């Protein structure tokens, strides 16, 4: 997950993108999941369409652009695309990994925004952890999920405190 720390701090974002590029060229199949950042101009529930435009447009394009400065392989999708993430209710997120697997199999780095399709036909904005955990569980493969401080995810997900530069690599090398 690209948590608030990564999205808010240019130095951390630069280190994060370098780490993801390094992992990709090292053969690690990596999926990045992000939310709206530390201060979205619209709060979830206020205007779902405007929040979607902000998260999938402004935040995602910025993150994909930064990743592609290091390795031109990042591709942005939303959780709505191909119904990758579907919210059944607040505690239940269904996952379809099809498009993510296609991107991974073609050597890409999927960057998934936490905007989800709703069974009710609406747009749902999930926090990055709520979007990343079920996706990681469904993929059951190499998946790095760096995040701001937060609770741990399932066994296949690594949730990393992104308040330090190169936190992904520090975590992988058990350097704390």
Helices and strands as residue ranges (DSSP letters): H 4-8, H 10-25, E 32-34, H 48-52, I 53-59, H 60-70, E 74-78, G 81-83, E 85-89, E 92-95, H 98-105, E 109-113, E 115-118, E 123-125, H 128-139, E 144-147, E 158-161, H 167-172
